Amino acid sequence: MNSGPRFRDALQEIPGYRAGKRPDPRTDGVEAFKVSSNENPYPPLPQVVKVIEQAAHHVNRYPDPGSAELIEAIAAHAGVPREHVAVATGAVALCYQFAQSTAGPGDEVVFAWRSFEAYPIVTSVAGAQPVAVPLLADGRHDMAALAAAVTDRTRLVFICSPNNPTGTVVTQDELDEFMAAVPNDVMVVLDEAYIEFCRDPSAAAGLVTYTKHQNLAVLRTFSKAYGLAGLRVGYAIAQPPVIEALNKTALPFGVSVIAQAAAAASLADDAELRARVDALVAERTRVMQGLRAAGVEVVPSEANFVWLPLGEQTEEFANRSEQAGLTVRAFAGEGVRVTIAETAANDRFIGLASDFSR
């Protein structure tokens, strides 16, 4: 007797995406903080909230399927032609589209590991084989090893800079050497979800580099620096043939009426955004300095989070954090990623990590 629907065998091997855990309700009067999802602690800009309220009156209508006004705003902001821009429901949706448009059974997708958790998932969903290349001991991409991992079966490479969860960057020299070594029929995606927080002058500049390569795309998001994680908007910048392929694999009407309006409005107030990002970068510096002063090993970060390579002590630290009202992102046996959040949360984290290291 048939026991139900038959699903692809590949689904048995696909890990589920683990979102950042929400803090348990406290009963002891201690404020709990969620520092597990790299969310922006600031609420949306006031003028963006007004736009959201106005757009809410039009949710009885389908959104513009081409996101024309938003794409125009992104193109103007980035200084690129509108034909070089695609949008979707978050950068992760574009990761799915890149995998679906380039890879299938028998193909390979290469990425550093540990990096963004979605990469092996989107690869397996497309039916392709994930090829994970270990990071260097300092948490950086091993670009030489990534290039060596590219074979005649490779269709797609993900490069995350700043890298999630270690916060390290790929330099411009490293990216240039990598692009020179990789065949031009292999799609390379430079995932810059955290680029607004980067202050390293040697970091790769995706918007400059993509103009020199038909096979390089830049991936960005409104979820982090812009504080619109709940609305799900991401975008890719690449040459027109790449954008055409992404559009063919896009979910129709994916980006909502409210999300399109809010994202476009967020780009209009660049000065206020920069001020908020600068404040978070200053907090990141303060946190790292506080941790190092206490003897805590922390990887230099160019994102809105820090990485503690705790190895086998990871679970113990995560449990202690939970008890102290801090929900962190633990990767068993590897380390802990902690978002730069409200000042009170950051102070508690510094104190907790300092005590733990003694």
C-alpha positions, -999 to 999 in steps of 0.1 A, spaced: 0 0 0 13 35 -9 23 53 23 21 88 7 39 111 -17 73 101 -31 100 128 -27 134 131 -43 160 109 -27 183 139 -25 161 154 2 174 128 26 209 144 25 198 181 27 203 197 61 176 220 73 186 257 76 190 266 113 178 301 120 192 320 150 175 308 181 152 332 199 158 338 236 136 319 261 113 342 281 129 353 314 113 350 347 141 365 368 137 401 356 168 400 335 164 414 300 172 387 273 190 396 241 190 377 208 225 380 193 222 350 171 209 363 138 231 393 129 200 416 130 204 453 131 195 466 166 181 498 152 145 500 140 138 511 104 144 548 97 114 570 106 108 580 70 110 543 59 83 535 85 61 562 69 66 546 35 57 512 49 25 526 63 16 542 30 24 510 11 2 490 34 -29 506 18 -20 489 -15 -15 453 -4 -47 443 -21 -28 447 -54 0 425 -67 35 440 -65 53 451 -96 67 418 -108 97 436 -123 104 458 -92 111 486 -116 113 515 -91 134 495 -67 158 484 -94 161 520 -106 169 531 -70 195 503 -66 211 510 -99 214 548 -91 228 540 -57 254 515 -69 262 535 -101 254 507 -125 230 502 -154 195 490 -143 200 460 -167 227 449 -143 204 445 -113 181 417 -101 161 416 -69 146 388 -49 132 379 -14 165 382 4 200 374 -7 194 337 1 166 336 -25 192 347 -51 216 320 -39 188 295 -48 184 312 -82 221 311 -89 222 274 -81 191 266 -101 203 285 -131 238 271 -133 239 236 -117 221 203 -117 228 166 -113 264 157 -120 276 193 -115 295 208 -85 292 240 -65 323 251 -46 324 273 -15 345 278 16 336 261 49 326 272 73 306 299 55 270 308 49 249 278 58 226 281 28 253 273 3 253 235 7 215 236 10 208 254 -22 234 233 -40 217 200 -29 182 213 -37 194 220 -73 206 184 -75 243 193 -76 272 182 -54 285 206 -27 323 209 -25 333 225 8 368 239 10 381 244 46 390 279 58 425 288 68 434 286 104 428 323 108 392 320 96 399 334 61 391 319 27 418 297 13 416 311 -22 443 289 -36 425 258 -24 392 272 -37 407 276 -72 423 241 -70 388 227 -62 374 239 -94 371 211 -120 354 206 -153 322 197 -133 322 230 -114 294 254 -124 292 278 -95 315 292 -67 303 311 -37 327 335 -20 314 352 12 333 385 21 330 395 49 326 358 57 297 345 77 304 334 105 341 344 108 339 381 97 370 379 76 374 393 41 388 383 8 413 409 -5 412 425 -39 445 408 -49 431 374 -39 399 379 -58 418 391 -89 441 361 -88 411 337 -83 392 352 -112 422 349 -135 426 312 -125 389 302 -129 374 294 -163 351 321 -175 322 296 -179 321 291 -141 298 315 -123 314 332 -93 292 349 -67 308 374 -44 284 375 -14 287 409 1 258 408 26 279 425 53 300 448 31 286 481 46 304 472 78 337 466 62 365 491 68 395 471 55 409 490 25 424 458 11 390 441 9 377 431 -26 355 457 -42 328 437 -59 312 466 -78 345 475 -94 356 439 -102 323 426 -117 327 451 -146 358 432 -157 342 397 -157 312 382 -174 311 354 -148 312 375 -116 281 386 -97 278 407 -65 252 398 -40 239 422 -14 210 426 10 187 450 28 185 427 59 217 438 77 229 474 74 195 486 63 176 469 91 149 454 69 154 417 77 117 412 83 108 424 48 132 401 28 149 420 0 182 412 -16 198 421 -49 224 409 -73 246 430 -96 261 413 -127 263 415 -165 229 413 -184 231 376 -194 235 367 -157 206 389 -147 184 374 -174 191 339 -160 183 350 -125 150 365 -137 140 333 -154 144 314 -121 128 341 -99 96 335 -79 69 356 -96 57 386 -76 83 376 -49 92 410 -35 61 425 -18 46 459 -23 58 469 12 93 455 7 98 472 -26 87 506 -12 107 503 20 139 492 3 138 521 -22 131 545 6 160 532 26 184 541 -2 172 576 -2 186 585 33 222 575 29 236 598 56 214 584 84 222 549 73 260 556 73 257 571 108 240 540 121 265 517 105 294 537 118 280 534 153 278 497 149 314 495 136 325 516 166 307 491 189 324 462 171 358 478 178 349 484 214 337 448 218 368 433 202 391 455 223 373 445 254 376 408 246 412 410 237 420 430 269 405 401 288 426 376 270 397 362 248 407 349 214 385 367 188 389 367 150 392 402 135 358 410 120 347 433 92 310 424 97 283 432 124 293 402 145 324 386 160 336 350 160 350 331 189 369 300 178 360 280 209 363 245 195 351 218 220 341 245 244 315 259 221 284 242 236 294 251 271 298 288 263 265 288 244 247 273 274 263 298 298 252 326 275 217 313 274 216 312 312 229 348 312 202 360 289 222 360 256 212 338 228 243 333 206 248 313 174 268 282 182 285 259 157 292 227 176 329 219 179 339 250 160 329 283 176 303 309 185 291 339 164 278 368 184 260 398 168 270 433 176 237 445 192 225 469 218 252 483 241 238 464 271 239 432 252 275 439 241 286 447 277 271 415 289 288 395 262 322 410 270 318 402 307 306 367 300 334 359 276 360 374 299 348 352 328 346 321 306 382 325 295 397 326 330 
